[in-house]
Amino acid sequence: MSWRQIPVIAMGVALAGASMELPSSFVVYSEPVKLRYAQVHNKMQSLMRLPEEVVARYADGSKNMALTGFDLDIVRIAQDGTETKVKLDDHYLHHYILYMGRDESMRKVVDVARQDKMVARMLSGCHGMTGMG
């Protein structure tokens, strides 16, 4: 089973009267992506939440979060929970799109994508978007 692992480096922004936060990082996993040899997976996944501790750190609005880096890996997670990176010659990650925002805003984006014919065509028009491979 293949999973995408998204390590994101987050660092607080210094504001007037505020103290600088030390850089920190967090990991978010997508839904499982099961692939066969030469198969294409190019579908929009469900919204993924940031880890609760990250949300809580910025929830009151007194601090801003700045992303200073974004890395994406495809990982395999074994039955025992062991995680290994998938080699590029095993699975090829050609494109990855990341949308970030407040939960309410992201849900609006998803709703528009479901209701607008043009957006729906753009999200399903690519050869890989059909899920047929």
Rosetta constraint file for C-alpha pairs under 8 A:
AtomPair CA 1 CA 32 HARMONIC 7.00 0.50
AtomPair CA 1 CA 33 HARMONIC 6.92 0.50
AtomPair CA 1 CA 34 HARMONIC 5.65 0.50
AtomPair CA 1 CA 35 HARMONIC 7.83 0.50
AtomPair CA 1 CA 76 HARMONIC 5.89 0.50
AtomPair CA 1 CA 77 HARMONIC 6.71 0.50
AtomPair CA 1 CA 78 HARMONIC 7.71 0.50
AtomPair CA 2 CA 32 HARMONIC 6.23 0.50
AtomPair CA 2 CA 33 HARMONIC 5.48 0.50
AtomPair CA 2 CA 34 HARMONIC 5.98 0.50
AtomPair CA 2 CA 35 HARMONIC 7.53 0.50
AtomPair CA 2 CA 74 HARMONIC 6.68 0.50
AtomPair CA 2 CA 75 HARMONIC 5.77 0.50
AtomPair CA 2 CA 76 HARMONIC 4.65 0.50
AtomPair CA 2 CA 77 HARMONIC 6.92 0.50
AtomPair CA 2 CA 86 HARMONIC 7.90 0.50
AtomPair CA 3 CA 29 HARMONIC 6.99 0.50
AtomPair CA 3 CA 30 HARMONIC 6.52 0.50
AtomPair CA 3 CA 31 HARMONIC 6.94 0.50
AtomPair CA 3 CA 32 HARMONIC 5.02 0.50
AtomPair CA 3 CA 33 HARMONIC 5.77 0.50
AtomPair CA 3 CA 74 HARMONIC 5.68 0.50
AtomPair CA 3 CA 75 HARMONIC 5.14 0.50
AtomPair CA 3 CA 76 HARMONIC 5.83 0.50
AtomPair CA 3 CA 77 HARMONIC 7.11 0.50
AtomPair CA 4 CA 29 HARMONIC 5.93 0.50
AtomPair CA 4 CA 30 HARMONIC 5.64 0.50
AtomPair CA 4 CA 31 HARMONIC 7.85 0.50
AtomPair CA 4 CA 32 HARMONIC 7.55 0.50
AtomPair CA 4 CA 33 HARMONIC 7.72 0.50
AtomPair CA 4 CA 72 HARMONIC 7.07 0.50
AtomPair CA 4 CA 73 HARMONIC 5.74 0.50
AtomPair CA 4 CA 74 HARMONIC 4.23 0.50
AtomPair CA 4 CA 75 HARMONIC 5.72 0.50
AtomPair CA 5 CA 27 HARMONIC 6.76 0.50
AtomPair CA 5 CA 28 HARMONIC 6.18 0.50
AtomPair CA 5 CA 29 HARMONIC 4.93 0.50
AtomPair CA 5 CA 30 HARMONIC 6.86 0.50
AtomPair CA 5 CA 72 HARMONIC 5.94 0.50
AtomPair CA 5 CA 73 HARMONIC 5.10 0.50
AtomPair CA 5 CA 74 HARMONIC 5.77 0.50
AtomPair CA 5 CA 75 HARMONIC 6.24 0.50
AtomPair CA 6 CA 27 HARMONIC 5.51 0.50
AtomPair CA 6 CA 28 HARMONIC 5.22 0.50
AtomPair CA 6 CA 29 HARMONIC 6.16 0.50
AtomPair CA 6 CA 30 HARMONIC 7.95 0.50
AtomPair CA 6 CA 70 HARMONIC 7.47 0.50
AtomPair CA 6 CA 71 HARMONIC 6.07 0.50
AtomPair CA 6 CA 72 HARMONIC 4.62 0.50
AtomPair CA 6 CA 73 HARMONIC 6.28 0.50
AtomPair CA 7 CA 25 HARMONIC 6.96 0.50
AtomPair CA 7 CA 26 HARMONIC 5.77 0.50
AtomPair CA 7 CA 27 HARMONIC 4.40 0.50
AtomPair CA 7 CA 28 HARMONIC 6.58 0.50
AtomPair CA 7 CA 70 HARMONIC 6.48 0.50
AtomPair CA 7 CA 71 HARMONIC 5.55 0.50
AtomPair CA 7 CA 72 HARMONIC 6.33 0.50
AtomPair CA 7 CA 73 HARMONIC 7.92 0.50
AtomPair CA 8 CA 25 HARMONIC 5.70 0.50
AtomPair CA 8 CA 26 HARMONIC 5.61 0.50
AtomPair CA 8 CA 27 HARMONIC 6.24 0.50
AtomPair CA 8 CA 67 HARMONIC 7.35 0.50
AtomPair CA 8 CA 69 HARMONIC 6.03 0.50
AtomPair CA 8 CA 70 HARMONIC 4.71 0.50
AtomPair CA 8 CA 71 HARMONIC 6.21 0.50
AtomPair CA 9 CA 23 HARMONIC 7.18 0.50
AtomPair CA 9 CA 24 HARMONIC 5.98 0.50
AtomPair CA 9 CA 25 HARMONIC 4.26 0.50
AtomPair CA 9 CA 26 HARMONIC 6.56 0.50
AtomPair CA 9 CA 67 HARMONIC 6.06 0.50
AtomPair CA 9 CA 68 HARMONIC 5.88 0.50
AtomPair CA 9 CA 69 HARMONIC 5.09 0.50
AtomPair CA 9 CA 70 HARMONIC 6.33 0.50
AtomPair CA 10 CA 23 HARMONIC 6.01 0.50
AtomPair CA 10 CA 24 HARMONIC 5.43 0.50
AtomPair CA 10 CA 25 HARMONIC 5.49 0.50
AtomPair CA 10 CA 26 HARMONIC 7.58 0.50
AtomPair CA 10 CA 65 HARMONIC 6.68 0.50
AtomPair CA 10 CA 66 HARMONIC 5.93 0.50
AtomPair CA 10 CA 67 HARMONIC 4.65 0.50
AtomPair CA 10 CA 68 HARMONIC 6.01 0.50
AtomPair CA 10 CA 69 HARMONIC 7.25 0.50
AtomPair CA 11 CA 21 HARMONIC 6.58 0.50
AtomPair CA 11 CA 22 HARMONIC 6.42 0.50
AtomPair CA 11 CA 23 HARMONIC 4.32 0.50
AtomPair CA 11 CA 24 HARMONIC 6.05 0.50
AtomPair CA 11 CA 65 HARMONIC 6.14 0.50
AtomPair CA 11 CA 66 HARMONIC 5.35 0.50
AtomPair CA 11 CA 67 HARMONIC 6.15 0.50
AtomPair CA 11 CA 68 HARMONIC 6.57 0.50
AtomPair CA 12 CA 20 HARMONIC 6.29 0.50
AtomPair CA 12 CA 21 HARMONIC 4.87 0.50
AtomPair CA 12 CA 22 HARMONIC 6.90 0.50
AtomPair CA 12 CA 23 HARMONIC 6.85 0.50
AtomPair CA 12 CA 63 HARMONIC 7.24 0.50
AtomPair CA 12 CA 64 HARMONIC 6.22 0.50
AtomPair CA 12 CA 65 HARMONIC 4.93 0.50
AtomPair CA 12 CA 66 HARMONIC 5.80 0.50
AtomPair CA 13 CA 20 HARMONIC 6.34 0.50
AtomPair CA 13 CA 21 HARMONIC 7.14 0.50
AtomPair CA 13 CA 63 HARMONIC 7.48 0.50
AtomPair CA 13 CA 64 HARMONIC 5.94 0.50
AtomPair CA 13 CA 65 HARMONIC 6.18 0.50
AtomPair CA 13 CA 66 HARMONIC 6.10 0.50
AtomPair CA 14 CA 18 HARMONIC 6.10 0.50
AtomPair CA 14 CA 19 HARMONIC 6.14 0.50
AtomPair CA 14 CA 20 HARMONIC 4.83 0.50
AtomPair CA 14 CA 21 HARMONIC 7.55 0.50
AtomPair CA 15 CA 19 HARMONIC 7.34 0.50
AtomPair CA 15 CA 20 HARMONIC 7.83 0.50
AtomPair CA 26 CA 51 HARMONIC 7.44 0.50
AtomPair CA 27 CA 51 HARMONIC 7.82 0.50
AtomPair CA 28 CA 48 HARMONIC 7.60 0.50
AtomPair CA 28 CA 49 HARMONIC 7.79 0.50
AtomPair CA 28 CA 50 HARMONIC 6.63 0.50
AtomPair CA 28 CA 51 HARMONIC 7.24 0.50
AtomPair CA 29 CA 48 HARMONIC 7.91 0.50
AtomPair CA 30 CA 45 HARMONIC 7.62 0.50
AtomPair CA 30 CA 48 HARMONIC 6.95 0.50
AtomPair CA 31 CA 45 HARMONIC 7.20 0.50
AtomPair CA 31 CA 46 HARMONIC 7.81 0.50
AtomPair CA 33 CA 41 HARMONIC 7.60 0.50
AtomPair CA 35 CA 39 HARMONIC 5.90 0.50
AtomPair CA 35 CA 40 HARMONIC 7.49 0.50
AtomPair CA 35 CA 41 HARMONIC 7.36 0.50
AtomPair CA 38 CA 133 HARMONIC 7.25 0.50
AtomPair CA 39 CA 132 HARMONIC 7.62 0.50
AtomPair CA 39 CA 133 HARMONIC 4.44 0.50
AtomPair CA 40 CA 128 HARMONIC 5.64 0.50
AtomPair CA 40 CA 131 HARMONIC 6.71 0.50
AtomPair CA 40 CA 132 HARMONIC 7.30 0.50
AtomPair CA 40 CA 133 HARMONIC 4.30 0.50
AtomPair CA 41 CA 128 HARMONIC 6.40 0.50
AtomPair CA 41 CA 129 HARMONIC 7.23 0.50
AtomPair CA 41 CA 131 HARMONIC 5.99 0.50
AtomPair CA 41 CA 133 HARMONIC 6.91 0.50
AtomPair CA 42 CA 128 HARMONIC 5.41 0.50
AtomPair CA 42 CA 129 HARMONIC 5.02 0.50
AtomPair CA 42 CA 130 HARMONIC 7.90 0.50
AtomPair CA 42 CA 131 HARMONIC 6.86 0.50
AtomPair CA 43 CA 123 HARMONIC 7.86 0.50
AtomPair CA 43 CA 128 HARMONIC 7.95 0.50
AtomPair CA 43 CA 129 HARMONIC 5.60 0.50
AtomPair CA 43 CA 130 HARMONIC 7.93 0.50
AtomPair CA 43 CA 131 HARMONIC 7.27 0.50
AtomPair CA 44 CA 123 HARMONIC 7.77 0.50
AtomPair CA 47 CA 106 HARMONIC 7.58 0.50
AtomPair CA 47 CA 107 HARMONIC 7.85 0.50
AtomPair CA 50 CA 54 HARMONIC 6.52 0.50
AtomPair CA 50 CA 55 HARMONIC 6.48 0.50
AtomPair CA 51 CA 55 HARMONIC 6.49 0.50
AtomPair CA 52 CA 56 HARMONIC 5.97 0.50
AtomPair CA 53 CA 57 HARMONIC 6.13 0.50
AtomPair CA 54 CA 58 HARMONIC 6.79 0.50
AtomPair CA 55 CA 59 HARMONIC 5.62 0.50
AtomPair CA 56 CA 60 HARMONIC 7.74 0.50
AtomPair CA 57 CA 63 HARMONIC 7.99 0.50
AtomPair CA 58 CA 62 HARMONIC 6.99 0.50
AtomPair CA 58 CA 63 HARMONIC 5.68 0.50
AtomPair CA 58 CA 64 HARMONIC 6.71 0.50
AtomPair CA 58 CA 65 HARMONIC 7.19 0.50
AtomPair CA 73 CA 85 HARMONIC 6.90 0.50
AtomPair CA 73 CA 86 HARMONIC 7.73 0.50
AtomPair CA 74 CA 85 HARMONIC 6.10 0.50
AtomPair CA 74 CA 86 HARMONIC 5.58 0.50
AtomPair CA 74 CA 91 HARMONIC 7.97 0.50
AtomPair CA 74 CA 93 HARMONIC 7.93 0.50
AtomPair CA 75 CA 83 HARMONIC 6.40 0.50
AtomPair CA 75 CA 84 HARMONIC 5.46 0.50
AtomPair CA 75 CA 85 HARMONIC 4.35 0.50
AtomPair CA 75 CA 86 HARMONIC 5.18 0.50
AtomPair CA 76 CA 83 HARMONIC 5.64 0.50
AtomPair CA 76 CA 84 HARMONIC 5.31 0.50
AtomPair CA 76 CA 85 HARMONIC 6.27 0.50
AtomPair CA 76 CA 86 HARMONIC 6.35 0.50
AtomPair CA 77 CA 81 HARMONIC 5.64 0.50
AtomPair CA 77 CA 82 HARMONIC 5.57 0.50
AtomPair CA 77 CA 83 HARMONIC 4.56 0.50
AtomPair CA 77 CA 84 HARMONIC 6.62 0.50
AtomPair CA 78 CA 82 HARMONIC 5.22 0.50
AtomPair CA 78 CA 83 HARMONIC 6.47 0.50
AtomPair CA 86 CA 90 HARMONIC 6.57 0.50
AtomPair CA 86 CA 91 HARMONIC 6.75 0.50
AtomPair CA 87 CA 91 HARMONIC 6.60 0.50
AtomPair CA 88 CA 92 HARMONIC 5.30 0.50
AtomPair CA 88 CA 93 HARMONIC 7.62 0.50
AtomPair CA 99 CA 106 HARMONIC 7.85 0.50
AtomPair CA 100 CA 106 HARMONIC 7.34 0.50
AtomPair CA 101 CA 105 HARMONIC 6.29 0.50
AtomPair CA 101 CA 106 HARMONIC 5.92 0.50
AtomPair CA 102 CA 106 HARMONIC 6.20 0.50
AtomPair CA 103 CA 107 HARMONIC 6.17 0.50
AtomPair CA 104 CA 108 HARMONIC 6.43 0.50
AtomPair CA 105 CA 109 HARMONIC 6.52 0.50
AtomPair CA 106 CA 110 HARMONIC 6.41 0.50
AtomPair CA 107 CA 111 HARMONIC 6.13 0.50
AtomPair CA 108 CA 112 HARMONIC 6.13 0.50
AtomPair CA 109 CA 113 HARMONIC 6.19 0.50
AtomPair CA 110 CA 114 HARMONIC 6.31 0.50
AtomPair CA 111 CA 115 HARMONIC 6.24 0.50
AtomPair CA 112 CA 116 HARMONIC 5.64 0.50
AtomPair CA 112 CA 119 HARMONIC 7.59 0.50
AtomPair CA 113 CA 119 HARMONIC 5.35 0.50
AtomPair CA 113 CA 120 HARMONIC 5.69 0.50
AtomPair CA 113 CA 123 HARMONIC 7.91 0.50
AtomPair CA 114 CA 119 HARMONIC 7.75 0.50
AtomPair CA 114 CA 120 HARMONIC 6.27 0.50
AtomPair CA 115 CA 120 HARMONIC 7.41 0.50
AtomPair CA 116 CA 120 HARMONIC 6.07 0.50
AtomPair CA 117 CA 121 HARMONIC 6.10 0.50
AtomPair CA 118 CA 122 HARMONIC 6.25 0.50
AtomPair CA 119 CA 123 HARMONIC 6.16 0.50
AtomPair CA 120 CA 124 HARMONIC 6.18 0.50
AtomPair CA 121 CA 125 HARMONIC 5.31 0.50
AtomPair CA 122 CA 126 HARMONIC 7.47 0.50
AtomPair CA 123 CA 129 HARMONIC 6.84 0.50
AtomPair CA 124 CA 129 HARMONIC 4.91 0.50
AtomPair CA 124 CA 130 HARMONIC 6.22 0.50
AtomPair CA 125 CA 129 HARMONIC 6.49 0.50
AtomPair CA 125 CA 130 HARMONIC 7.74 0.50
AtomPair CA 126 CA 130 HARMONIC 7.41 0.50
AtomPair CA 127 CA 133 HARMONIC 7.72 0.50
AtomPair CA 128 CA 132 HARMONIC 6.82 0.50
AtomPair CA 128 CA 133 HARMONIC 5.84 0.50
